[in-house]
Amino acid sequence: MTLAVAPGSPATRILGLGHYRPGNVITNHDLIARGVDTDDEWVKSRVGIAERRWADPDETVVDMAEQAASKALAASGVETSEIDLVLVATCTMPTPVPAAAPNLANRLGILAPGAYDVNSGCSGFVYALNAASAAVLTGQARNVLVVAAERFSGWLDMSDRSTCIILGDAAGAAVVGPSDTAGLGPVVWGSDGEQFDTVAIDQESHFFRQEGQAVYRWATGKMAPIALEACRRAGVALEDIAAFVPHQANLRIIDALARRIGMPNAIVARDIVTSGNTSAATIPLALSRMVERGEILSGAPVLLLGFGSGLAYAAQVVLSP
Ligand SMILES: CC(C)(COP(=O)(O)OP(=O)(O)OC[C@H]1O[C@@H](n2cnc3c(N)ncnc32)[C@H](O)[C@@H]1OP(=O)(O)O)[C@@H](O)C(=O)NCCC(=O)NCCS
């Protein structure tokens, strides 16, 4: 016996992007005023962050996701009635259940879609993008709303100056839908589970913890070949990459990777300077802001590179909407 196969799409692409940053700007000086033993020059030179955004006390992951998703839907021209699946990449929901996705879909007026969260830490958006693409390719969904939203300000140990200076809150979103030609290249993903606990929420304290230097060495040492492989599999020459949007963990990591990959004509996302590290949200946030500023033309190849907790990673070339 054989089973029926849903009619899928020959290819997929990103149809629209959106983002949201909360209103509270927290500069390095603001952290010092709150009692953090640090200095502006250290944070700028070692991490690259001048300021980050933190949500209001009553502003939730789903609140931020809703803002970004509404903009992505409007930019895509896709009606809520045409969305069959909602995915939220997040690792900062206040409790493991309920997931963010069904609540988000309900708020947006998307009726009874498939809905689930993806937790792969900072690489979560690229993982969710590929789950979305697979669903459209295999006919399981006509269009998919993919949102990454994080609220790390609720998980910070303000007495740990090596972590509390890094993280921020934000959301970014994309609508993935059918296309005759490929706008999403093959993903190159993987993980190094031997280092599974180098980036974590501590079980006892519930504070964010990381072995910063181990992650720094891993990212700068291992991620460039992954990104190069994503370009090779997409059939895109390095000269043709218009923008490089890596996870925004540390400006020195971003610049080292850009040098190692070697894309002579690419503009490099340095959103970390004014947004901090917003985990899964960094990539769609940075990409959406670059598109909004007119820095990336429609149809231009963009290299995405997510990496972080797990340690998991995912790289992919996409065409800008
Ligand atoms: C987090 C990170 C910036 C810390 O930098 P580092 O150089 O590894 O810092 P260390 O914790 O080893 O500390 C080095 C020195 O700086 C000091 N320091 C750490 N944070 C500081 C701060 N905010 N302000 C001033 N000094 C600070 C330490 O006390 C230490 O001083 P000492 O040598 O006198 O003891 C860096 O490891 C990093 O970016 N790692 C990448 C990991 C990452 O971003 N992951 C996010 C999830 S993907």
The ligand as an SDF file (V2000), in Angstrom:
LIG
                    3D

 48 50  0  0  0  0  0  0  0  0999 V2000
   31.6970   36.8110   27.3290 C   0  0  0  0  0  0  0  0  0  0  0  0
   33.0180   37.3900   26.9020 C   0  0  0  0  0  0  0  0  0  0  0  0
   32.8120   38.7820   26.3330 C   0  0  0  0  0  0  0  0  0  0  0  0
   33.8950   37.5270   28.1160 C   0  0  0  0  0  0  0  0  0  0  0  0
   35.1950   37.9640   27.7090 O   0  0  0  0  0  0  0  0  0  0  0  0
   36.4850   37.2190   28.2730 P   0  0  0  0  0  0  0  0  0  0  0  0
   37.6440   37.9290   27.7770 O   0  0  0  0  0  0  0  0  0  0  0  0
   36.3140   35.7720   27.9370 O   0  0  0  0  0  0  0  0  0  0  0  0
   36.2950   37.5090   29.8190 O   0  0  0  0  0  0  0  0  0  0  0  0
   36.6900   36.6430   31.0690 P   0  0  0  0  0  0  0  0  0  0  0  0
   35.4230   36.1790   31.7140 O   0  0  0  0  0  0  0  0  0  0  0  0
   37.7210   35.5800   30.7620 O   0  0  0  0  0  0  0  0  0  0  0  0
   37.3700   37.7290   31.9090 O   0  0  0  0  0  0  0  0  0  0  0  0
   38.5850   38.4080   31.5270 C   0  0  0  0  0  0  0  0  0  0  0  0
   38.7960   39.5870   32.4210 C   0  0  0  0  0  0  0  0  0  0  0  0
   37.8200   40.5890   32.1220 O   0  0  0  0  0  0  0  0  0  0  0  0
   37.0770   40.8890   33.2890 C   0  0  0  0  0  0  0  0  0  0  0  0
   35.7050   41.1770   32.9280 N   0  0  0  0  0  0  0  0  0  0  0  0
   34.7250   40.2930   32.5740 C   0  0  0  0  0  0  0  0  0  0  0  0
   33.6100   40.9490   32.3170 N   0  0  0  0  0  0  0  0  0  0  0  0
   33.8770   42.2550   32.4870 C   0  0  0  0  0  0  0  0  0  0  0  0
   33.0880   43.4190   32.3570 C   0  0  0  0  0  0  0  0  0  0  0  0
   31.7920   43.4000   31.9940 N   0  0  0  0  0  0  0  0  0  0  0  0
   33.6620   44.6040   32.5890 N   0  0  0  0  0  0  0  0  0  0  0  0
   34.9580   44.6900   32.9560 C   0  0  0  0  0  0  0  0  0  0  0  0
   35.7370   43.6060   33.0900 N   0  0  0  0  0  0  0  0  0  0  0  0
   35.2030   42.4130   32.8660 C   0  0  0  0  0  0  0  0  0  0  0  0
   37.1920   39.6560   34.1630 C   0  0  0  0  0  0  0  0  0  0  0  0
   36.9600   39.9360   35.5150 O   0  0  0  0  0  0  0  0  0  0  0  0
   38.5950   39.2420   33.8980 C   0  0  0  0  0  0  0  0  0  0  0  0
   39.4890   40.0420   34.6500 O   0  0  0  0  0  0  0  0  0  0  0  0
   40.8090   39.4300   35.2920 P   0  0  0  0  0  0  0  0  0  0  0  0
   41.6330   38.9380   34.1500 O   0  0  0  0  0  0  0  0  0  0  0  0
   41.4040   40.5860   36.0350 O   0  0  0  0  0  0  0  0  0  0  0  0
   40.3320   38.3240   36.1820 O   0  0  0  0  0  0  0  0  0  0  0  0
   33.6650   36.4980   25.8180 C   0  0  0  0  0  0  0  0  0  0  0  0
   34.1330   35.3210   26.4000 O   0  0  0  0  0  0  0  0  0  0  0  0
   32.7180   36.1620   24.7210 C   0  0  0  0  0  0  0  0  0  0  0  0
   32.2040   37.0090   24.0240 O   0  0  0  0  0  0  0  0  0  0  0  0
   32.4780   34.8780   24.4930 N   0  0  0  0  0  0  0  0  0  0  0  0
   31.5660   34.4540   23.4360 C   0  0  0  0  0  0  0  0  0  0  0  0
   30.4340   33.7560   24.0290 C   0  0  0  0  0  0  0  0  0  0  0  0
   29.1100   34.3880   23.7790 C   0  0  0  0  0  0  0  0  0  0  0  0
   28.9480   35.5400   23.5180 O   0  0  0  0  0  0  0  0  0  0  0  0
   28.0990   33.5630   23.8870 N   0  0  0  0  0  0  0  0  0  0  0  0
   26.7310   33.9820   23.7940 C   0  0  0  0  0  0  0  0  0  0  0  0
   25.8780   32.8260   23.4870 C   0  0  0  0  0  0  0  0  0  0  0  0
   26.1730   32.3250   21.8260 S   0  0  0  0  0  0  0  0  0  0  0  0
  1  2  1  0
  2  3  1  0
  2  4  1  0
  2 36  1  0
  4  5  1  0
  5  6  1  0
  6  7  2  0
  6  8  1  0
  6  9  1  0
  9 10  1  0
 10 11  2  0
 10 12  1  0
 10 13  1  0
 13 14  1  0
 14 15  1  0
 15 16  1  0
 15 30  1  0
 16 17  1  0
 17 18  1  0
 17 28  1  0
 18 19  1  0
 18 27  1  0
 19 20  2  0
 20 21  1  0
 21 22  1  0
 21 27  2  0
 22 23  1  0
 22 24  2  0
 24 25  1  0
 25 26  2  0
 26 27  1  0
 28 29  1  0
 28 30  1  0
 30 31  1  0
 31 32  1  0
 32 33  2  0
 32 34  1  0
 32 35  1  0
 36 37  1  0
 36 38  1  0
 38 39  2  0
 38 40  1  0
 40 41  1  0
 41 42  1  0
 42 43  1  0
 43 44  2  0
 43 45  1  0
 45 46  1  0
 46 47  1  0
 47 48  1  0
M  END
$$$$
